[in-house]
Amino acid sequence: MKSRMLWYKAWLDTRWRFLIGLVVLALAAAGCVLAYPRVMQVIAAVGNSDEAVSAIAGSSPVARENIALTLHAAATYRGYIWSQLFHNELPQLWCLFAIVIGSGGILSQASRGEGLFTLSLPISRQQLVMSRVGIALIELLALAMVPALLLPLLSPAVHQTYSLRDAAVHALFLFGGGTVFFSAAFALATVFEQFWLPPLIMLAIAAVITFARAVAPDLARYSVAPILSAEGYFRGSGWPWPGLLAMLALSAGFLALAMRNVTRRDF
């Protein structure tokens, strides 16, 4: 009974963040599919030569790389979906909502007097943390799976098909690799009382990574990006298991740190 109450309380605390994220990500997936005919018309009009890429992107090496990737990958419907959705839009949106869901929580609520009743219950703080982490991970898995599974359902609308296997693989790698963003934000939320500080710190870190990629595009292969997009699986060069396991281990470390912070803190 106590356990169900904890899980229900964790759901109430994060439900609107989760539901808004679910709508946004689902719309992103649907928009990507429905835009396919128009994108193909544009690609057919401009071509995919180096001159066309330079004319569109200008002098930015990152923009040229992204546009070239899109033009070449979009030769197939599977490549179009990967380059537009799993390589770019979906990881960015998903990680943003992972950070938002991981922020706030026990310390932020206690500082405002909202979580004192929960802390006064005859439950361990380990149970409290585990219920919040459990609900959040279920929500994040749904945020990865639902938009991905929309692809096989919606693709016939543009006279295409998309593999259910591809959708599931990309969703699972997005979830597995991206949990590090949630767990890092969750750990920060056990250090800072202000709700806005953890997402601000995480976004600053993301900005630094983005800047580093802009300065040195080759650094992208050493980041979490190829794991989130399952690039190796898409290109047929192998599944990025080592990187995924490293991200899961790092996530577990952040969650262990969060557990330690909560159990030792005097509320």
C-alpha positions, -999 to +999 in steps of 0.1 A: +000+000+000+028+024+009+047+015-022+017+021-044+012+055-027+048+065-034+046+056-070+013+074-074+028+105-057+058+103-081+034+101-110+015+132-099+047+152-095+058+145-131+027+138-151+023+172-168+060+173-178+056+137-192+023+144-210+036+176-226+067+157-237+046+129-251+025+152-272+056+172-285+075+141-294+045+124-311+039+155-331+075+156-341+074+120-354+041+126-372+054+158-388+085+141-400+065+114-417+039+137-433+066+161-445+083+134-465+067+141-499+075+178-497+111+172-486+116+148-516+103+175-539+128+200-525+157+175-527+148+167-563+147+204-571+181+214-556+199+181-561+226+167-537+258+179-552+285+196-532+277+229-549+240+226-539+250+218-503+273+248-501+247+271-516+222+261-489+245+259-459+268+288-466+302+288-448+291+268-417+309+234-416+283+220-392+254+231-414+271+217-445+277+184-427+240+182-415+226+191-449+249+168-468+240+140-444+203+147-449+205+148-487+226+117-490+207+097-464+173+107-477+179+087-508+158+061-490+128+065-467+146+048-439+175+072-443+152+102-444+136+091-411+170+085-395+186+117-406+156+139-398+142+123-367+166+099-349+198+118-358+186+153-350+151+162-338+141+133-315+174+131-294+173+168-287+137+169-277+138+137-257+169+147-238+154+181-230+123+164-214+146+139-197+163+168-180+130+185-171+116+152-156+148+146-136+148+181-121+129+192-090+119+164-068+124+157-031+148+185-022+130+212-042+097+201-027+111+200+009+125+235+006+090+247-003+074+226+025+055+205-001+073+172+005+074+172+043+044+150+047+059+124+024+092+125+043+073+120+076+058+087+064+073+055+079+092+047+047+129+046+039+144+073+018+157+046-005+121+036-012+112+072-019+141+077-044+135+044-061+098+051-066+106+085-083+133+069-104+111+040-114+082+063-125+106+086-144+122+057-163+088+043-173+078+078-185+111+082-204+107+047-220+073+058-232+087+091-246+111+070-267+088+042-278+056+061-286+070+084-313+091+056-327+061+032-330+041+059-347+064+056-377+052+022-389+016+033-383+018+066-401+042+057-430+014+042-452-001+077-453+028+088-475+029+054-494+060+041-475+067+014-449+090+016-419+103-015-400+089-021-366+123-035-357+141-003-367+117+017-347+122-004-316+160-005-319+163+033-323+139+039-294+157+016-270+191+031-278+177+066-274+163+056-240+194+037-229+219+063-240+198+092-229+192+081-194+224+098-185+208+132-190+179+122-166+202+107-140+226+137-140+197+161-136+182+139-109+216+139-090+219+177-094+183+180-080+196+164-048+222+191-044+203+223-053+170+233-039+160+256-068+141+237-095+156+257-123+193+251-115+197+215-126+182+221-161+202+253-164+235+234-156+226+205-180+217+229-208+250+248-203+268+214-206+249+206-237+258+240-252+295+234-245+292+200-263+274+216-292+301+243-295+329+217-294+312+198-322+309+230-342+346+238-338+357+202-343+330+181-360+351+149-357+345+150-319+309+139-325+319+103-328+333+104-292+301+119-278+267+104-268+252+114-302+261+082-321+246+061-293+213+081-291+208+078-328+221+042-331+242+054-360+262+022-362+230+001-365+217+024-392+249+023-413+253-014-408+287-010-391+276-026-358+255-018-328+271+007-304+270-016-274+302-004-256+290+032-257+255+022-245+269+002-216+292+031-207+262+055-206+242+030-185+271+027-160+274+064-158+237+068-152+238+042-125+266+062-108+246+094-109+216+076-094+237+061-067+251+096-059+215+109-057+205+081-034+235+089-011+227+126-011+190+120-001+198+095+026+224+117+043+205+150+040+188+164+071+154+177+059 
